[in-house]
Amino acid sequence: MADNSNRASFSTPLSVVLIGCGRVAEKHLKAISKLKNLELKAVVDVNPESCKRLLGSVKGFANVKSYSDYKQAIDEIKPAIVSVTVPSGLHFQIAKYAMEHGSNLLLEKPMTMSVSEAREIYELSQKTGLKIAMGHIYRYLPIVGLVRQDIAEGKYGKVTHGTIYVRWGHGEDYYQSAAWRGTWKSDGGALMNQTIHAIDLLVWLMGSEPEEASAMIAQRLRNIEAEDLGMAVLRLENGALAQIEGTTATIPSKHTAEFSVFCENGQLSMGLDSGKPHISVYGVKTDGKTKKMNGYYIRKQFKEGGLFSYKCALNPHLGIYKDLAESIIEDKNPIADAYAGFSSVDTLLGIYKSAKEGRPVKLPLEENFNSIDMTGFFDEKTC
């Protein structure tokens, strides 16, 4: 079982092995390069050219080792942290092997493609004491955590509802760039791939776990196995409702995402529009007047996190790595921890199950459900 001896001393930087040299991996390297308590020891990819390209994309990593076999890299280096950026269908086997050999994890979303596998990874983290930081990037944006804390403490009264839309258009070229994209086995559709970040953030901000999901999914424009459009409503344990829209069937050059949480005495709206972030927080004062709270939170965030917090807006992985390193050293839970990874998978697969069965589904799911259980869903449906 796990050997946690590599956690005993932190006088030297924590060693990192990065597995998967695709699109998101460059953000990982840029984040690692900014943190003195981390040291990249190796990258892993079945394609040696991908390793070479990645290491050449960020200054200072030209002499880092490359492997084609992740087990060999983990066995030889025994890293403190294994970062997993491979296609989603491979997450479980790599995460399990890494943890069984004593490594903490930075795991890109989703944690796994099945409820039982996500639960196993979460329980393995609990058993070993190893940390898992999920790549739920929106939790690490400036101000978000401060607003969440105030909502949780009741500053804005009862949470009534929340909404998100993720209109993250991709053309056929995106899906044809890799055989696994848009497949039920390895990727899922617009909800699982593009929208899981937003669902995680919305539920986290609203401060309550989902207890029921109702959903519909569709194929409108993209020639893929899974959905290019999905809509769902979640009922949370505190009675609040969350409305979700996720799609890739929009203009690829106009990526937009919007999150809103509505409370008895306040509301938060934030989002991205073609790469430009915006946020608005309003609160109702005791005299009944509405006040914009942005300035208050900006000052508080700068006081607590300095410029570093705002650098995370440009590359949230910087915040994830910093938080994970501190969690290992201080033995605390990361902001987006193992339970967050399990819960988001359970919620997403509950949404898919609801769409498949045409009825509301109770959460957490009592029986295992896997993304491949959706195979053939659209075969007899009119797109």
N, C-alpha and C positions, 0 to 999 in steps of 0.2 A: 504494500500500500504506500501512501504518500510519505516522502521523506522531506520534512519541513526544515532541515538543517540550514538550508540556504536563506532562512528568515532570521537566523540568530544574530547576524552582525550587519550593521548598516553603515559602517565606517567607509565603505567603498560604494560606488554607484550600484544600483540594482540592475542586473543583467536582463536584457530583453532579446527574445527571438521573435521575429515577425514572420508569420506564415501566410502567404498569399501576397503577390506583388501586382495586384490589379489597380483599378482606378483610385480607390480610397487610400491605398498604402502610402502614397506620397504625403498625405496629410499626417499620417502616423510618423513618418520620418521627420517632417518639419517640427512636429511637436516634441519628439525625443531630442532633437538637436538643441532645443531651447531649455532643457532641464538638466541641471548638473548632477542630479542624483539618479540619472538613468544612463545606461550604456548599451547601445545596440551591438549585440554580439554576432547575429546572423540573420539572414533572410532566407525564406524557403519558397520555392515555386517549382512545379514540374517542368516549367519552361525556363532554361538557364538564361535566355535572352531577356526574359521579364525581370529576373534578378538584376542583371547587368544594367538594364534601362533604369530601374528604380534606384539603384545605388548611385547612379550617375546623375540623377535628377536633383539631389540635395547635397550641398557642399559638406564635406567632412566624412563621407561614408564610403569612399572609393575602395578602402582596404577591408571592409567588412566581409566575413565569410558568406558563401552561398551554398545552399543545399537543395537537393531535389526531393529528399525524403525527410518529412517532418519528425518522424520517430528518431532517426539518426541524429538530427540536430538537437532534439530534446535530451536524448541519452548522453550525448557527448558534452553539451554545454551546461546542462542542468540549470536552466535559466530561472531567475526569480519570477519573471513575467513572460508569458507567451501571449502574443497578440494574434488574433485569428481574424483574417480578412478574406477568407476564401468564400466561394458560393455557399449559400445558406444550408444546402443539403449536406454539406461536409462538416458543419459546425460541431455536431454531437461527437463524432468519433475523435476529432482532434482535441476538443475541450476535455473529454473524458480522459484521454491518454495523458494530456499535459498535467491534469490535476492528480491523476494516479501516480505521476512521477514528480510531484512536489512543487509544481509551478502555479502561481497565481495567474489570473486571466484578464486580458482585455478582449472582450468578445463583441464583434460587430452584430448588429441586429439582423434577423431575430436570433434568439438564443439557440433554438432548434426549430425543426419543422413538425414536431409532434409534441403533444402534451406530456406523454410519459417520459420522453427524452429530456424535456425541459425540467420536469420534476426531478429526474435522476441527477442532472447536473446541479440543480439547486440543493438537493439533499447531500450530494457529495461535498459541496462547498461547506455546508453546515457541519458535516462529519469531520472534515479535515481542518477546518479553520482557515482554509485558503480563500483569498478574496477574488471576487469576480466584479469587474467594472464593465457594464454594458455600454455599447456605443450609442446610447440614447442622447444624442448631442444637444437637444433643446434644453435639457435640464441644466446645462452648463453655460447657457447664455447669461449675460449680465442682467441683474434686477430680478430675473425669474424666481430664484430661490428666496429672495427677500419678500416678494409678493406672496409666494406660496406660504411662507411662515406666518405672515399676517392673516391670510385667509384661514389657516389652520387654527390660529389663536383667537379667531372670531372677531377680528377688527372690523370686518365688513359684513358681519351678520351671517345669516343662513345662506348657503350656496343654493341657488335655484336651478341653474342649468349651465351647460357649456356647449360650444359649437366649434367644429374645425372643418376646414376644407383644405385639401392638398391637390392642387391642379398642376401636376408635374408632368407635362407633356413629353412623350418620347415617340419618335417616328419608328418606322420599320427598321431603319439602320441600327438603332440601339438594340433592338431585340435580335437582329441577325448577327450582331457582333460577337455573340457567344451562344452556343447551342443550349445552355442551361437557362438563359433568360426567359422569363415568362412561363416556365414549366411548373407544374404542380410539385414535382419531386424536389427541385433544387432552388426554387425562387419564389413561387407564388405570384400573385398579380399585384395590381396597384395598391391594394390595402396592405398586404404583407410586406411588400418591398418599399414602396414610397411613403406609406401613411403610418406605419407602426411607430415611428418617432413621435408623430403628432398625437396619436392615441395615448401613448405613454405619458406625454407631457400633460395632456388634458386631464386624464384621470389623476395624475400626481397633483396637479394644481387644485383640483376639486376636492382632494383629500379623502376619498372614499373608494373602496374597491367595487368593481362591477358585479352585479348579481344576476343580470339578465341581458341578453342581446337579441335584437331583432334586425334582420338584414336582408338586402337584395343585392345581387351582383349581376353584371352584364358584360357582354363583349360588343362594343360599338364600332371601333375602328381598327384595332390592332390585331394582327394575325398571330395570336398566341394561344396557348392552352388555357391559361388562367384569365381572370377578369381584367379589363382595362377601365372599368368603372364599378365602384362599390359604394353603397350607402347603408348606414346602420344607425340604430338608436340603442344606447346603453342605459339601463336603469342602475344607479349606484345604490349601495347599501344605505346611504343617508337620505335616499329618496330623490336626489337630483337626477336629471336626465342629461345625457350627452349625445349630441347629433354629429354624425361623421359623414364626410364625403371624401373619397379618394379616387383619383383618376389619372391615367396617362394619355387619355384621348382628348388632349387639348394641344394648343400650339406649343411646339417644343421650345421656341425662343421666349416664351412667356411663362416661366415657372413662378407660381404664386402659392403661398400657404398662409392661412389665417387661423388664429386661435383666439377664442373669447371665453371668458368665464364671467358669469353674472351672479351677483350676490345681492342680498337684501339692501346693503348700504354701499355698494361699490361695484365696479366692473373693470376687467382687464381685457385689452385687445392687443395682440401682437402678431407680427407676421413678417414674411419676406415677399418682395415683389421684384422679380428679375434681379435677385441678389441684394436688393436694398432692404435693410431691416427697419421696422418701425414698431413702436410700442406706445400705448396710452393706458394710463391707470387713473381712474376717477373714484373719489370717495365722497360720501355725503356727510357733511359736518352736522354737529348737534343742532345748528340753527336751520337745518334743512337745505342749505345751499350746497351745490356740487363744486368740488375742488379737484383740479388736475394734480396728481401726485407724482408725476414724472421727476420733477426736480428733487423732491424729497428722497426718492429711491436712488437717483443718480448720485447724490451727495453721500448717501449711506453706503452705497456699493463702492464708491471711490475710497471712502474712509476705511472700509473693511478689507477691500481687495486690491486697491490701488490700480495702476495701469494694467496689471496682469489680467484682471477680470475682463477688461475691454479688449485685450488681445484675443481672448477666447471667442469673441464675437466673430473674428476673422477665421479662426481655426478652433472650433470647440474641442477637438481632440487634445489640444494643449491642456484644457481644464480636466479632461478625463484622465490623462496620464498623471498630472500633478496630484489629483485627488486619489488615484489608485496608489501611487507611491506613498503618500501620506497615510493612507489606510493600512498599508502593509507595515509601515514603520510604527504607527501609533495603535495598531490593532483595532481599527474601527471599520464600520461599513462604508463602502463608497456611496456617493450620492445616488448613482444608478447601479444598484447592487444585484446580487444573484436573484433575490426575490422579484425585483423589478423585471428581470429577464424572463423568469417563469410566468409571472402574472400577465405580461404583455403577450406572450405566446398563447396562453390560455384564453385571453380575451379575443385575440385575432382568430384563433381556430374555433372559438365559440361563434364568432360572426360568420365564418364560413359554414359551420354546421347549421346555423339558423337559415342561411341562404339555401343550402342544399335541401333541408327538410321543410322549408316553407313555414316555419313556426318560430315563436320565441324560444330561446334556449337558456336554461339556468346556468349560472356561473358560480364558482369554478366548475368545469366539466367533471362529472363523476367518472366517466369512462374515457379511455384514450381516444383521441382524434388526431389524425395525421393529415397533412396537406394533400398527400396522395389519395386520401379518401375522396377528394374532389375530382379525381380523374374521370373524364367523360361527362362532366356536369353539363357542358354546353353542346354535346353531340346531338341532342334531340331538341335543342332550343333554337328559336329564331333570333338571330342577332340583329 
